[in-house]
Amino acid sequence: MLLSFFLVVAKRGENSQDSTDFWSVRILRSPMDQQFRVPDSPETLSEIVVDSTPHTRTLNSQNKGNGQWGTIALAYKTLGVVFGGLVTSPLYVFPSMPLKSPTKDDYLGIYSIMFWTLTLIGVVKYASICLKADDHGEGGTFALYSLLCRNLNIGILSPKRVKSNLSAPDSILHEGIETQSSLGKFFEKSIVSRRILLFIAMLGMCMLIGDGILTPAISVSKSIVEALSAVVLVILFLLQKFGTSRVSFMFSPIMAAWTLSTPLIGIYSIIHYYPSVFKALSPQYIFYFFRRNGKEGWLLLGGTVLCITGSEAMFADLGHFDRSSIQIAFLFTIYPSLVLTYAGQTAYLIKNPNNHGDGFYKFIPTPIYWPIFVIATLAAIVASQSLISASFSVIKQAVVLDYFPRVKVVHTSCFKEGEVYSPEVNYILMILCVAVILIFGDSEDIGNAFGVVVSLVMLITTILLTLVMIIIWRIPTALVALYFIVFFLLEGIYVSAVFTKILKGGWIPFAISCILAFIMFGWFYGRQRKLEYEMTHKITPDRLGMLLAEPNVQRVPGFCFFYTNIQDGLTPILAHYIENMKSFHKVTVFTTLRYLLIPKVAPHERIFVKRMGLKGIYGCVIQFGYADSLDLEGDDFEGQITKTLLVHVKNSSCCLPSDSEEIAEEISNLEDASSAGVVHIRGKTRFHIGKHCSRFDRIMLSFYEVLHNNCRSALPLLGVPLTQRIEVGMLYES
């Protein structure tokens, strides 16, 4: 009955998703989009405008697989990427438990705890509910936060500023939702609650990356000596550049062999050692276990929680695959394999109670020991792939939402937007993983740290998913309360147990998370202050007309591309440039690069141009997908824009009161300006940290400047020659 209740919640979430996505298209409709008649609106404001609208997921879903066989093939590939950490957990669960003279009833109680943990958290929470809470095909804790942001005004812009920058009325902003929930209104009004929510989302993301660091360390070091472990990990990280599809092609056979062989050994052990082990499926054995062991039993939960390690990867790796393939792989292979493997281990340990320190390798029958040893070693190496891929996904989500410094994100597939790889993130993870192994080796500290990460990430996901149920899915209160009480208590108990190990290695993920959180918050704070300045000092078309009307401002020959990211106005750098240079090109095109989360943009939809009401001044939006090549030759790029402008001027002549001579003059001016020379201007801004700044601003903005100076540029090069590039510097007053 409990399972049926949760299935109702999952079904409601699935049915609610489409209406939510449709509404999210309308909330960010801006004047510039209406002016250029661009189909959809941008997602975030950065140096480069990003669009993530529902047509992305529709396109992706068409390319994920062709029918049932395509889904099954994709499910097979998930074995080598998504489930490595979860399905190899039998290697280290029992060795991580500080058991003292365990009895048969102790082992039955432990198995009952692991079975219900796998069932409730794995089957019910992640496979049935979480996978339906995707954000345009992306999963993970930060995707849940992004989903909340796109349905509430709780993101980087405050509600007041969001409404001021959009032309749509308030009724349009809330189209698709009849009445805002009281909880949603509370988050929109309370800045403290919004900051707490952001902190929780950041902590979840940082913990997941910490999981990506610890998973390779604990998986490999349990099987191979330290120096060899480090070498193996370096090779593993070097393979990441080939992309998820190729990596899964290499790794899936190994994980398939592991997933199929271990339950067969488990069945043999059950028959040979203790055939009645499945009586432990009754929850009463959990009650007997805690009644008999008390505090010691509670402390053992720090080891049993590792049985569900890697389950978060099911959700976080959603962008690399799809919901159906992950569900099929988990429900029909991974879950049965783990249930049978742990049952076999339990049956063996009941007859050999003191062998729990090496609870996996000793329960392998002697005739097949070496083949299984080889498979286990290879599987342990591959196991870390799930969290490595998840780390790429969450970093990419944070970069797109402008909550993390810009790093290079390589899309390794032309058909799946979520299949990404980041060289910088990859090498940083590699260095940290190798450092953890060489410093801590095969010690108990890594296992303790791993338990802290696993339990905290699950708890944060539960909190964020509860908010999604209430605010977006509108699940009945009784069902939400049932979900929250069950999983918050279950995971809260696990968290309380692993927190006792903070001083015994549990501090490692907190140290990693604190560093990452400081980077994220420093970047977020700097971007927020920068955006506040730009929105306050933006240049309107009227203001631009006044600047150009100044008698000392000359219109010089030439064709200028002036890059801007402000949609409802123009960048403040424009006024800074005109006031100091006292000149402006006769033809200037304010250019916005717009990144769409689709593979390729059709040629007829790539460039949109429009007059801006002043002589020789135009606006241009250039759209491109993640598989489009932007390394164009400069002349070709300029030629495309010029050609599009000429066509636009000719086609719009019938709609204008001016005569054909003015149209001919405008066309002649465009051609003359293009032949006179082309220049590309972009801004390069910094904060001026004066004496009046508070100490907090001095620290955070200085740190932001360090990050900003060392991260990648948001503007692609577009093949523009160096001699045509100009960067205009400007100091923003902090």
Residue, then its C-alpha position, 0 to 999 in steps of 0.5 A: m500500500l505504501l508503494s502504491f501511494f508513492l506511485v500516485v505521487a510519481k504519476r502526478g509528477e509526470n502528468s504535471q511536467d508538461s504544463t510546467d514546461f509550457w509555462s516556463v517558456r512564457i515567463l521569460r518573454s522579453p521586449m528584444d525577443q518580441q522585437f526580433r521575433v525570435p521564437d523563444s526567450p533566453e534563460t539567463l543573462s550573461e555575456i552570452v544569452v542562453d536559452s533552454t526551452p522545452h523544444t530541446r527535450t522534444l528534439n532530444s527524445q527523438n534522438k535517444g532511441n528508436g522505439q523499444w529496442g533503442t531504449i533497451a540498447l540505451a539501458y544497456k549503455t547505462l550499466g557502464v556509466v550510471f550504475g557502476g558505484l551502486v552495483t559494486s557497493p557489495l565490495y565495501v559495505f560489510p568491510s565498512m561496518p565495525l562489527k563485534s562478534p556478530t550473530k545470525d540475527d545481527y546479519l539478518g537485521i543488517y540485510s533487512i535494513m539494506f533491502w528496505t533501504l534499496t527498495l524505498i530509496g532506490v525503487v520508490k524515491y529515485a526510480s519512480i519519483c526523482l526521475k520525473a522531476d527533470d529540468h528539461g532532461e537534466g537531473g540532480t539537486f541543482a536541476l531541482y533548484s533550477l526547476l524551482c527558479r524557472n517557476l518562481n522568481i527566486g533566482i539571481l534576479s529579485p522578483k521586483r527586478v524581474k518584472s521590471n525587465l519583462s514586458a509581459p504583464d503579471s498575468i502572463l508571468h503566471e500563465g499555466i498556474e491558476t493560483q500561486s501556492s502559499l509556499g511559493k509566495f513565501f519564497e518569492k517574498s522572503i530573501v532569507s528563505r531564497r538564500i537558504l534554498l540557494f545554500i541547500a542547492m549549492l551544498g547538494m551540488c558540492m557534495l555530489i562533486g565530493d562524491g565524484i572525488l571519493t567514489p573513484a578513491i573508495s572503489v579502486s583502492k579497495s581492489i588495488v594497491e595505492a600506487l597502482s590505484a593512482v595510475v588506473l585513475v589517471i588512465l580512467f580520467l584520460l578516457q573521459k574526453f571520448g564522451t559518454s557514448r564511447v566510454s559506455f561502449m567500453f565499460s558496459p560489457i564489464m559491468a554487465a558481466w559483474t551485474l549478472s555474475t554476482p547474483l548467481i554467486g549469491i543464489y549459490s551461497i543462499i542454497h549452500y549456506y542459509p536457504s531461509v535468508f529471505k525471511a529477513l525481508s520482514p521489517q520485524y528483523i530491523f526492529y529486533f536488530f535495534r532492540r538488541n544492539g541499541k546505540e551500536g546498531w545505530l552506529l552501524l548505519g554508517g556502514t549500511v548506508l553505503c549499500i545505496t551509494g551511487s543512487e544519486a547518479m541515477f538522477a544526476d546522470l539523467g542528462h546523459f541518457d533518458r528516464s526510461s532507459i535508467q528505470i529499465a536498467f535499475l528495476f530489471t537488472i541492478y535492483p535484483s542483482l543487489v538484492l540477491t548479492y547481499a542475500g548471498q553475502t548474508a547467507y555466507l556470513i551467517k555460517n562464517p560470522n568473522n569473515h565480514g572484514d573481507g565479506f565479498y571475496k571470501f564468499i566467492p566459490t573457490p573454482i571461480y575465484w580468479p575469474i570473479f576477482v578479475i571481473a571485480t577488479l575491472a568493475a571497481i575501476v569502472a564504478s567511478q564513472s557514474l559520479i564522474s559523469a554526474s560531476f560534468s552534468v552538474i557543473k554544466q548546469a551551474v555554468v549555464l545558470d551562471y552560478f559557477p565560473r565559466v569552464k570549457v564544456v564540450h558536447t560529445s554527442c550531436f544528439k544528446e545535449g546533456e552528454v558533456y565533458s569538461p577538460e578543466v573539471n576532469y583534470i581537477l577531479m583527477i588530481l583530487c582523487v589521486a591525492v585522496i588515495l595517496i594521502f588516505g590509502d585504503s584506510e577507514d577514513i575514505g569509507n567514513a567520508f563516503g557515508v557522509v556524502v551519500s547520506l547528505v546528498m540524499l537528504i538534500t534531494t528529498i528536501l528540494l523534491t518536496l518543494v517541487m511537489i508542493i509548488i510545481w506539481r501541486i501534489p495533495t498535502a497528504l501524499v507530500a507529507l507521507y513522502f517527506i516524513v518517510f524519507f526525511l526520517l529514513e535519511g535523517i537517521y542515516v545522517s545522524a549516524v554518519f555525523t559521528k564519523i566527522l572526526k574520523g574522515g567525515w570532514i573530507p567531503f565538508a572540506i571539499s564542499c566548503i571550497l567549492a561552495f566558496i567558489m560558487f558563492g563568490w562567483f554568484y555574488g560578483r555576477q549579481r552585483k555586476l547585473e545590478y549595476e548593468m540593469t541600473h545603468k543600462i542604455t536605452p535607445d533614447r539615451l543612445g540618441m542623446l549621446l549621438a546628438e552631442p556636437n562633439v561626437q563624430r560618426v566615423p566610416g566603418f562597420c562595427f559589431f558591438y556585443t551586448n548581453i542586455q536584452d531590455g536596453l544596451t550595455p553601460i559600456l556603450a556610453h563609456y565608449i562614446e563619451n571617451m572616444k567621441s566617435f561612433h561608426k556610421v553602421t553599428v550592429f548591436t549583436t547578441l549571441r544566443y545559445l540554444l540547447i539544441p544540436k544545430v540551428a537551421p540556417h534561416e533561423r540563425i540570424f535575426v536583424k532589426r532597425m533600432g530607430l536611429k540612422g545606421i544602428y541595428g540590432c542582431v541576434i545570432q543563434f547557435g546550437y551546441a553542435d554548431s561550429l562557430d569557428l567561422e572565417g571573419d569575412d564569412f561571418e561579416g558577409q552573412i550579417t551584411k547580407t541579412l541586413l540588406v535583405h531586411v532593408k529591402n523587404s521592409s521598404c514597403c512598410l516604411p513611409s520613406d521613399s525608395e531614395e532613402i532605402a537606396e541610400e541606406i543600402s549604399n551606406l551599408e555597402d560603403a561601411s562594410s568596404a571601409g573596414v569592420v571592427h568587433i567591440r566587446g566590453k571587459t569590465r572590472f569592479h572598482i573596489g573603493k575605500h567606501c566598500s565594506r570589508f565583506d564586499r572587498i573580500m568577495l568582489s576581489f575573489y570574484e575578480v580573480l575568478h573572472n580573470n582566470c575563467r574562459s571568455a563567454l564569447p566565442l571567437l567566431g574566427v574574427p581576426l585579431t586586428q579587428r578585435i577591440e576590448v573596451g575596459m570599464l570599471y563598475e563602481s562597487 
